[in-house]
Amino acid sequence: MQEMGAGTHTNEASSSPSSARELAAGMRHLLLIAGVLVFLAGVQLFVFTERTEEFFSWTIDPSATAAFLGAGYWAAVAVEWLAAGEKTWDRARVAVPAVFVFTTLTLVATLLHLEIFHFDSPGLGTRAVTWIWLAIYALVPVVMGALWWRQSRSVSEDPSRTAPLATWVRAVLGLYGVGLLVLGILMFLLPVETATALWPWTLEPLSSRAVAAWLISMGVLAVHALIENDWVRLRPAAGGLVLLGSFQLFAVMRYRFEFEWGDGRSWVYLAALVGLLALGLYGWLKVDAARRSASTGA
């Protein structure tokens, strides 16, 4: 899986777009299916936010946590479906490491807190949702890992970079990437202590690890975008950031009364979301311009 870092130098050997590695059918289908699954999870969490005891795999309280997770799932729809719509691997692969890391960490968090899940719920639908959750997170990391390894064995070269990121964009991505990774790892390893000290609302241990899985995967996405260093390749990431920032800001407005506005944590969180949305919108415009330029040969 060394593919993530393939061709990081801007003076890499040229290869024409027609010779680029195609996105394998298996990976495309997995990304499409995963997009459907995360959309449904988003409905459970972002629409039925206050009824997770009925419609989700475990009961989540406070509601701001369910909304945060639902926003992440709906943002992932854009990342996965935009990647699935690409013809070549170099334009789709920014989605893969983040999805692989997220599903793996979510499986670990699930196994660490099995007693909290609704496996014994009196409701048949609730029990079914819970067992489906476990099956999905047990299966997806294995299948994605195998498909990623197979995709990476292709001998074709990546097209040369034509639209590298500006220095300030790389600095911002690096800041977000490192910050998200550090915070996410601390919250996953020390869920209660870290959430109490740094998070703007109360988190239970399982919820803290679920949030951490999203933070780490977003950090991976940011670092991977740095490595790719080409707007042409970053459409899935830019689209995901636009939706993530939009849905998370809506969640903040919806559950603002659950935030601790008396200290700086909530304001730092809000500023980080605004920055993510701005970066996503800027990136989307740059991706569009870079791809139009590449298609015309300019």
C-alpha positions in Angstrom: 0.0 0.0 0.0 2.9 2.3 -0.7 0.7 3.8 -3.4 -0.3 6.7 -1.1 3.0 8.4 -1.5 3.7 7.5 -5.1 5.2 10.2 -7.2 5.4 13.1 -4.7 8.0 15.1 -6.6 6.7 17.7 -9.1 9.4 16.7 -11.6 8.3 13.1 -11.8 8.5 11.5 -15.2 5.8 12.5 -17.6 3.1 10.1 -18.7 0.1 10.9 -20.8 -3.4 10.9 -19.2 -4.3 8.0 -21.5 -1.6 5.8 -19.9 -2.7 6.5 -16.4 -3.9 3.6 -14.3 -7.6 3.0 -14.5 -9.6 2.9 -11.3 -10.3 -0.9 -10.9 -14.0 -1.9 -11.2 -13.8 -3.6 -7.8 -12.7 -0.5 -6.1 -15.2 1.6 -7.9 -18.1 -0.6 -6.9 -16.9 -0.7 -3.3 -16.8 3.1 -3.1 -20.3 3.3 -4.6 -21.7 0.8 -2.1 -19.8 2.5 0.8 -21.4 5.8 -0.3 -24.9 4.3 0.0 -24.1 2.9 3.4 -22.7 6.2 4.8 -25.7 8.1 3.4 -28.0 5.8 5.3 -25.9 6.2 8.5 -26.2 9.9 8.0 -30.0 9.7 7.8 -30.0 7.7 11.1 -27.8 10.3 12.8 -28.5 13.6 11.2 -32.2 13.3 10.7 -33.2 11.0 13.6 -30.6 12.7 15.8 -32.6 12.5 19.0 -33.9 8.9 18.5 -30.7 6.9 18.3 -32.0 4.5 20.9 -34.5 3.3 18.2 -32.7 4.0 14.9 -29.0 3.5 15.6 -26.6 0.9 16.8 -26.1 2.5 20.2 -27.7 5.3 22.1 -25.9 8.6 21.7 -26.2 11.4 24.1 -25.9 14.4 23.8 -27.5 15.0 20.4 -24.6 17.2 19.3 -22.5 14.0 19.1 -25.0 12.2 16.9 -25.2 15.3 14.6 -21.4 15.5 14.4 -21.2 11.8 13.4 -24.1 12.2 10.9 -22.4 15.2 9.3 -19.2 13.2 8.9 -21.1 10.3 7.2 -22.9 12.7 4.8 -19.6 14.4 3.9 -18.1 10.9 3.2 -20.8 10.4 0.6 -19.2 13.1 -1.5 -15.7 11.7 -1.0 -16.6 8.2 -2.0 -19.0 8.9 -4.8 -16.8 11.6 -6.4 -13.9 9.1 -6.2 -16.0 6.3 -7.7 -16.9 8.6 -10.6 -13.2 9.1 -11.6 -11.8 7.1 -14.5 -8.2 6.9 -13.2 -6.6 5.8 -9.9 -4.6 9.0 -9.4 -7.8 11.1 -9.4 -9.7 8.7 -7.0 -7.1 7.4 -4.5 -7.2 10.4 -2.2 -10.4 8.8 -0.8 -9.1 5.3 -0.1 -6.6 5.7 2.8 -9.1 7.9 4.8 -11.9 5.5 4.3 -9.7 2.5 5.2 -8.4 4.2 8.4 -11.9 5.3 9.4 -13.5 1.9 9.0 -10.7 0.1 10.7 -10.7 2.5 13.7 -14.5 2.3 13.9 -14.3 -1.5 14.0 -11.8 -1.3 16.9 -14.0 1.2 18.8 -16.9 -1.2 18.3 -15.1 -4.2 19.6 -13.9 -2.2 22.7 -17.4 -1.2 23.6 -19.6 -4.2 22.5 -21.6 -4.1 25.7 -23.0 -0.7 24.8 -24.5 -1.7 21.4 -28.1 -2.7 20.9 -27.6 -6.4 20.2 -30.2 -7.3 22.8 -32.7 -4.5 22.0 -36.4 -5.5 22.2 -36.9 -3.9 18.9 -36.2 -6.2 15.9 -35.3 -3.3 13.7 -32.8 -1.9 16.2 -31.2 -5.3 16.6 -31.0 -5.7 12.9 -29.3 -2.3 12.4 -26.8 -3.2 15.1 -25.8 -6.5 13.6 -25.6 -4.9 10.1 -23.3 -2.2 11.7 -20.9 -4.9 13.0 -21.0 -6.8 9.7 -20.2 -3.8 7.7 -17.2 -2.7 9.8 -15.9 -6.2 10.0 -16.0 -6.6 6.2 -15.2 -3.2 4.6 -11.7 -2.8 5.9 -10.7 -6.3 4.7 -12.2 -5.9 1.3 -10.9 -2.3 0.8 -7.4 -3.4 2.0 -7.3 -6.2 -0.5 -8.6 -4.0 -3.4 -6.1 -1.3 -2.5 -3.2 -3.7 -2.5 -4.4 -5.1 -5.9 -4.9 -1.6 -7.4 -1.4 -0.6 -6.2 0.3 -3.4 -8.1 -0.5 -1.8 -11.5 2.7 -1.0 -13.4 1.3 2.1 -15.1 2.6 5.5 -14.1 0.7 8.5 -12.8 0.3 11.5 -15.1 2.7 14.4 -14.3 1.4 17.1 -11.9 0.0 20.1 -13.7 -1.6 22.1 -10.9 0.5 22.0 -7.7 -0.9 23.5 -4.5 0.3 27.0 -3.4 2.6 27.1 -0.5 0.0 28.7 1.8 -2.5 25.9 0.9 0.1 23.3 1.8 0.7 25.1 5.1 -3.0 25.1 6.0 -3.4 21.5 5.0 -0.4 20.6 7.1 -1.7 22.5 10.1 -5.1 20.8 9.8 -3.6 17.4 9.1 -1.2 17.4 12.1 -3.8 18.9 14.4 -6.5 16.5 13.5 -4.2 13.5 13.8 -2.8 14.5 17.2 -6.2 15.3 18.7 -7.8 12.2 17.1 -5.1 9.8 18.4 -5.3 11.3 21.9 -9.1 11.0 22.0 -8.9 7.4 20.7 -6.3 6.3 23.3 -7.5 8.5 26.2 -11.2 9.1 25.3 -12.4 10.5 28.6 -9.4 12.6 29.6 -8.8 14.2 26.2 -12.5 14.9 25.5 -12.9 16.5 29.0 -9.9 18.7 28.4 -10.3 19.6 24.8 -13.7 18.9 23.3 -16.5 21.6 23.4 -19.2 19.2 24.7 -19.4 16.1 26.8 -18.5 12.8 25.2 -18.9 9.2 26.5 -15.9 6.9 25.9 -17.5 5.1 22.9 -18.6 8.4 21.4 -15.2 9.9 22.0 -13.6 7.1 20.0 -16.2 7.4 17.3 -15.5 11.1 17.0 -11.7 10.3 17.1 -12.1 7.9 14.1 -13.5 10.8 12.1 -10.8 13.2 13.2 -8.0 10.8 12.3 -9.5 9.9 8.9 -9.8 13.7 8.1 -6.2 14.2 9.2 -5.2 11.4 6.8 -7.2 13.0 4.0 -5.4 16.3 4.6 -2.0 14.7 4.7 -2.7 12.7 1.6 -3.8 15.8 -0.2 -0.5 17.3 0.6 1.3 14.3 -0.8 -0.7 14.3 -4.0 0.0 18.0 -4.4 -2.1 18.5 -7.5 -5.5 20.1 -7.7 -6.5 17.8 -10.6 -6.3 14.8 -8.1 -8.2 16.4 -5.2 -11.9 16.7 -6.4 -13.2 14.0 -3.9 -11.3 15.7 -1.0 -12.6 19.2 -1.9 -16.2 18.1 -2.3 -16.0 16.3 1.1 -14.7 19.4 2.8 -17.5 21.5 1.5 -20.1 19.2 2.8 -18.3 18.5 6.0 -18.0 22.2 6.9 -21.6 22.9 5.8 -23.2 20.1 7.8 -21.0 20.6 10.8 -21.8 24.3 11.0 -25.5 23.5 10.7 -25.1 21.0 13.5 -23.5 23.7 15.7 -26.4 26.0 15.1 -28.9 23.2 15.8 -27.4 22.1 19.1 -25.7 25.3 20.2 -27.2 25.0 23.6 -25.1 21.8 24.2 -21.8 23.7 23.7 -19.8 25.2 26.5 -19.5 28.7 25.1 -18.0 30.1 28.3 -14.4 29.0 27.4 -12.3 29.0 24.2 -12.9 25.4 23.1 -16.2 26.0 21.4 -14.9 29.1 19.6 -11.8 27.3 18.4 -14.0 24.5 17.1 -16.3 26.9 15.3 -13.3 28.7 13.7 -11.9 25.4 12.6 -15.2 24.5 10.9 -15.3 27.8 9.1 -11.8 27.3 7.9 -12.6 23.8 6.6 -15.5 25.1 4.7 -13.5 28.0 3.2 -10.7 25.6 2.2 -13.2 23.2 0.7 -14.9 26.0 -1.4 -11.5 27.4 -2.5 -10.3 23.9 -3.4 -13.4 23.1 -5.4 -12.9 26.2 -7.5 -9.2 25.4 -8.0 -10.0 21.8 -8.9 -12.6 22.9 -11.5 -10.1 25.4 -13.0 -7.3 22.9 -13.1 -9.3 20.2 -14.7 -10.7 22.6 -17.4 -7.1 23.7 -18.1 -5.9 20.1 -18.3 -8.8 19.1 -20.6 -7.9 21.9 -23.0 -4.2 21.3 -22.9 -3.5 24.8 -21.6 
